[in-house]
């Protein structure tokens, strides 16, 4: 992989270093800084002419700063004559704004896709997009990775006796069904209403949870309102224990406080977003996706199948 170059943004350097270690390729020296007014400055300190470059940048908090940093980096690579620019986005921001839900609102997920493409990306590698159709927002190839194998391995290692997989809303039923099929168990669905953004109200639970270990599976934990409300509802319906699994630990606002005060025993998540709350909770276990992303990059570079990773 002589002409493969890895570049890390500042959003999640630890994950980029894990990918670098897996591939045995050092991160390309890059200077990323801010001017006093907040403008982003990027300089690639090594030649990338004719190279296949993979830029690793999660679009996590501060979201807009990290998006702009990515766009400026892509422009620098485009003007440096890189052969191909492959953008690895473990967490894709604005993914929840994937359609018009009211008059005169944007489809921001599409806007981000356009910005990244125009900036110079040739390929996208992302993980657990909030909505699968976001792949179609790009006019360049998109490789969609899944954290499910890592989270399923976590569940299997727990040796639970009687479990039920719980979808926190109707939109997550397909995900819950996939987990239940792999684990050979039943599913339950939370009937949720969302009166406004980041606010949810549990109506009732569809399915049998009494006496079982309930495992809530979701792609994103943001304010943790949906998750913790679901946990209380499951406890009320007689669930023996409540666990949770998610791909992206956004954990904004008072999410950690809500989790600490909830019946949830443990949450398994991944490091698609840098976890900054180790000292504030012992309920969250972070699993690495570094090897998974590294293997995906290796296969893309060698033009091998990615679907084999998940078979």
C-alpha positions as CSV (number, residue, x, y, z in Angstrom):
1,X,0.0,0.0,0.0
2,X,2.8,2.4,-1.0
3,X,0.5,5.0,-2.4
4,X,-2.1,4.9,0.3
5,X,-2.2,7.9,2.6
6,X,-4.1,8.4,5.9
7,X,-5.1,11.8,7.1
8,X,-6.9,12.5,10.4
9,X,-9.0,15.5,11.2
10,X,-9.1,16.7,14.8
11,X,-12.6,15.3,15.6
12,X,-11.4,11.8,16.7
13,X,-7.6,11.5,16.4
14,X,-7.6,8.4,18.7
15,X,-9.8,6.4,16.2
16,X,-7.6,7.5,13.3
17,X,-4.6,6.2,15.2
18,X,-6.3,2.9,15.7
19,X,-7.0,2.6,12.0
20,X,-3.4,3.6,11.3
21,X,-2.1,0.9,13.6
22,X,-4.4,-1.7,12.0
23,X,-3.1,-0.9,8.5
24,X,0.5,-0.4,9.6
25,X,0.5,3.0,7.9
26,X,1.5,6.2,9.7
27,X,-0.9,9.2,9.6
28,X,0.3,11.7,7.1
29,X,1.7,14.8,8.7
30,X,-1.0,17.6,8.5
31,X,-1.2,21.0,10.1
32,X,-4.7,21.9,11.2
33,X,-5.2,25.1,13.1
34,X,-7.6,28.1,13.6
35,X,-7.0,31.7,13.0
36,X,-8.1,34.1,15.7
37,X,-11.4,34.7,14.1
38,X,-12.2,31.0,13.9
39,X,-11.3,30.3,10.3
40,X,-9.8,26.9,9.6
41,X,-6.3,26.5,8.2
42,X,-5.0,23.2,6.8
43,X,-1.7,22.3,5.2
44,X,-0.7,18.8,4.1
45,X,3.0,18.5,5.1
46,X,3.7,15.6,2.8
47,X,3.3,15.1,-1.0
48,X,0.1,13.3,-1.9
49,X,0.4,13.6,-5.7
50,X,-0.9,10.5,-7.3
51,X,-1.9,8.9,-4.0
52,X,-5.1,7.3,-2.8
53,X,-5.9,9.4,0.3
54,X,-8.3,8.4,3.1
55,X,-9.4,11.3,5.3
56,X,-10.9,10.2,8.7
57,X,-13.2,12.8,10.3
58,X,-16.3,12.3,12.4
59,X,-18.8,15.2,12.1
60,X,-19.4,15.3,15.8
61,X,-19.4,18.2,18.3
62,X,-18.5,21.0,17.4
63,X,-20.4,19.8,14.3
64,X,-20.1,22.9,12.1
65,X,-16.4,23.4,12.9
66,X,-15.6,19.8,12.0
67,X,-17.6,19.9,8.8
68,X,-15.7,23.0,7.7
69,X,-12.4,21.4,8.7
70,X,-13.2,18.4,6.5
71,X,-14.2,20.6,3.5
72,X,-11.0,22.7,3.7
73,X,-8.9,19.5,4.0
74,X,-10.7,18.0,0.9
75,X,-10.0,21.2,-1.1
76,X,-6.3,21.1,0.0
77,X,-6.1,17.5,-1.3
78,X,-7.8,18.2,-4.5
79,X,-5.4,21.1,-5.2
80,X,-2.5,18.8,-4.3
81,X,-3.2,16.4,-7.1
82,X,-4.2,13.4,-5.0
83,X,-5.3,10.5,-7.2
84,X,-8.4,9.8,-5.2
85,X,-9.9,11.3,-2.0
86,X,-11.8,8.9,0.1
87,X,-13.7,10.4,3.0
88,X,-14.2,8.2,6.1
89,X,-17.1,9.7,8.2
90,X,-17.7,7.4,11.1
91,X,-20.5,9.7,12.3
92,X,-22.5,11.6,9.7
93,X,-24.0,14.8,11.1
94,X,-27.3,16.2,10.0
95,X,-28.5,12.7,9.1
96,X,-31.7,13.1,11.1
97,X,-32.7,16.0,8.7
98,X,-33.1,13.6,5.8
99,X,-36.5,14.7,4.5
100,X,-39.0,17.5,4.8
101,X,-41.1,17.1,7.9
102,X,-42.8,20.5,7.8
103,X,-43.2,23.3,5.2
104,X,-40.2,25.4,4.3
105,X,-37.5,23.3,6.1
106,X,-34.3,22.1,4.5
107,X,-33.0,18.6,3.8
108,X,-29.7,19.2,5.5
109,X,-28.4,15.7,5.1
110,X,-28.5,16.3,1.3
111,X,-26.8,19.7,1.6
112,X,-23.9,18.1,3.5
113,X,-23.5,15.5,0.9
114,X,-23.4,18.1,-1.8
115,X,-20.8,20.2,0.1
116,X,-18.5,17.1,0.6
117,X,-18.8,16.1,-3.1
118,X,-18.1,19.6,-4.4
119,X,-15.1,19.9,-2.1
120,X,-13.4,17.0,-3.8
121,X,-14.5,13.7,-2.4
122,X,-14.5,10.7,-4.7
123,X,-15.9,8.1,-2.3
124,X,-17.6,8.0,1.1
125,X,-17.2,5.4,3.8
126,X,-19.6,5.9,6.7
127,X,-21.1,3.8,9.5
128,X,-24.7,3.3,10.6
129,X,-26.3,6.2,8.8
130,X,-29.5,7.3,10.5
131,X,-31.4,6.7,7.3
132,X,-30.1,4.4,4.6
133,X,-31.4,6.6,1.8
134,X,-28.7,9.1,2.6
135,X,-26.5,6.9,0.5
136,X,-28.5,8.1,-2.5
137,X,-27.9,11.8,-1.7
138,X,-24.4,11.3,-3.0
139,X,-23.5,11.0,-6.7
140,X,-20.3,9.2,-5.8
141,X,-19.8,5.7,-4.3
142,X,-20.9,5.2,-0.7
143,X,-19.7,2.3,1.4
144,X,-22.0,1.8,4.4
145,X,-20.5,0.0,7.3
146,X,-22.4,-1.5,10.3
147,X,-21.4,-1.7,14.0
148,X,-23.8,-4.6,14.5
149,X,-21.1,-7.4,14.5
150,X,-19.3,-5.6,17.3
151,X,-22.4,-4.9,19.3
152,X,-23.7,-8.4,18.8
153,X,-20.4,-9.9,20.0
154,X,-20.8,-7.8,23.2
155,X,-24.3,-9.2,23.7
156,X,-23.2,-12.8,23.1
157,X,-20.4,-12.4,25.6
158,X,-22.8,-11.3,28.3
159,X,-24.5,-14.8,28.1
160,X,-28.0,-13.4,28.8
161,X,-30.6,-16.2,29.4
162,X,-33.9,-14.7,28.3
163,X,-33.7,-11.5,26.2
164,X,-35.9,-9.3,24.1
165,X,-34.5,-6.7,21.6
166,X,-36.3,-3.4,21.9
167,X,-36.7,-0.8,19.2
168,X,-37.0,2.7,20.7
169,X,-39.4,3.7,17.9
170,X,-41.1,2.5,14.8
171,X,-38.3,3.6,12.6
172,X,-35.8,1.3,14.3
173,X,-37.9,-1.9,13.8
174,X,-35.7,-3.2,10.9
175,X,-32.6,-2.8,13.0
176,X,-34.2,-4.6,16.0
177,X,-35.4,-7.4,13.8
178,X,-31.9,-7.9,12.5
179,X,-30.5,-8.2,16.0
180,X,-33.3,-10.5,17.1
181,X,-32.7,-12.8,14.1
182,X,-29.0,-13.1,14.9
183,X,-29.7,-13.7,18.6
184,X,-32.7,-15.9,18.1
185,X,-35.0,-13.9,20.3
186,X,-38.2,-11.8,20.1
187,X,-38.6,-8.0,19.7
188,X,-40.6,-5.3,21.3
189,X,-41.4,-1.8,20.0
190,X,-41.8,1.5,21.9
191,X,-44.7,3.5,20.6
192,X,-43.1,7.0,20.9
193,X,-44.4,10.5,20.1
194,X,-42.1,13.4,19.4
195,X,-43.9,16.7,20.0
196,X,-40.7,18.7,19.2
197,X,-37.0,18.0,18.4
198,X,-35.0,16.3,21.2
199,X,-38.3,15.7,23.2
200,X,-40.0,12.3,23.2
201,X,-43.1,10.9,25.0
202,X,-43.6,7.1,25.5
203,X,-47.1,6.0,24.8
204,X,-47.0,2.2,25.3
205,X,-44.9,-0.9,24.5
206,X,-45.8,-3.4,21.8
207,X,-44.5,-6.9,22.7
208,X,-43.8,-9.0,25.8
209,X,-41.0,-7.8,28.1
210,X,-42.1,-9.1,31.5
211,X,-39.4,-11.1,33.3
212,X,-36.9,-10.6,30.4
213,X,-33.6,-8.8,29.9
214,X,-34.5,-6.0,27.6
215,X,-31.8,-4.7,25.2
216,X,-32.6,-1.4,23.5
217,X,-30.8,-1.0,20.2
218,X,-30.5,2.4,18.4
219,X,-28.1,4.2,16.1
220,X,-27.7,7.4,18.0
221,X,-28.0,8.5,21.7
222,X,-28.2,12.3,21.7
223,X,-30.0,13.8,24.7
224,X,-30.8,10.3,26.0
225,X,-34.4,11.3,26.5
226,X,-35.9,8.5,24.3
227,X,-33.5,5.9,25.7
228,X,-34.1,6.6,29.4
229,X,-37.9,7.1,29.0
230,X,-37.9,3.7,27.3
231,X,-35.9,2.2,30.1
232,X,-38.4,3.4,32.7
233,X,-41.3,2.2,30.6
234,X,-39.7,-1.3,30.2
235,X,-39.0,-1.5,34.0
236,X,-42.7,-0.5,34.6
237,X,-43.8,-3.3,32.3
238,X,-41.8,-5.9,34.3
239,X,-38.5,-6.2,32.5
240,X,-35.9,-7.9,34.7
241,X,-33.0,-5.7,33.5
242,X,-32.5,-3.1,30.9
243,X,-29.3,-2.8,28.7
244,X,-28.8,-0.7,25.6
245,X,-26.6,-0.7,22.5
246,X,-25.9,2.2,20.1
247,X,-23.5,3.1,17.4
248,X,-23.0,6.8,18.0
249,X,-22.7,8.3,21.5
250,X,-23.5,12.0,20.8
251,X,-24.5,12.5,24.4
252,X,-25.4,16.1,24.3
253,X,-26.8,18.3,27.1
254,X,-27.6,16.4,30.3
255,X,-27.6,13.0,28.7
256,X,-25.0,11.5,31.1
257,X,-27.1,12.7,34.1
258,X,-30.2,11.1,32.6
259,X,-28.4,7.8,32.0
260,X,-26.9,7.7,35.5
261,X,-30.4,8.2,37.0
262,X,-32.1,5.6,34.8
263,X,-32.7,1.9,35.3
264,X,-30.2,1.1,32.5
265,X,-27.5,-1.3,33.8
266,X,-25.0,-0.7,30.9
267,X,-24.8,0.9,27.5
268,X,-22.5,-0.5,24.8
269,X,-21.5,2.0,22.2
270,X,-18.6,2.6,19.8
271,X,-15.9,5.1,19.4
272,X,-17.2,6.6,16.1
273,X,-17.4,9.8,18.3
274,X,-14.7,10.5,20.8
275,X,-16.0,9.6,24.3
276,X,-15.4,12.4,26.8
277,X,-17.4,11.3,29.8
278,X,-15.3,8.5,31.3
279,X,-15.0,10.2,34.7
280,X,-18.8,11.0,34.8
281,X,-20.3,7.6,34.4
282,X,-19.6,3.9,34.8
283,X,-22.6,2.8,32.8
284,X,-21.1,3.2,29.3
285,X,-18.8,0.7,27.7
286,X,-17.0,1.9,24.6
287,X,-16.1,-0.7,21.9
288,X,-13.6,0.1,19.1
289,X,-14.5,0.2,15.4
290,X,-10.9,0.9,14.4
291,X,-10.2,-2.5,13.1
292,X,-13.5,-2.6,11.2
293,X,-12.8,0.7,9.5
294,X,-9.2,-0.2,8.9
295,X,-10.3,-3.4,7.1
296,X,-12.8,-1.5,5.1
297,X,-10.1,0.9,3.9
298,X,-7.8,-2.0,3.0
299,X,-10.5,-3.7,1.0
300,X,-11.4,-0.4,-0.8
301,X,-7.8,0.2,-1.7
302,X,-7.3,-3.4,-3.0
303,X,-10.7,-3.3,-4.8
304,X,-12.1,-6.2,-2.7
305,X,-15.7,-6.8,-1.5
306,X,-16.8,-5.1,1.7
307,X,-19.9,-7.2,2.2
308,X,-17.7,-10.1,3.1
309,X,-16.9,-8.3,6.4
310,X,-20.5,-8.7,7.6
311,X,-21.2,-12.2,6.3
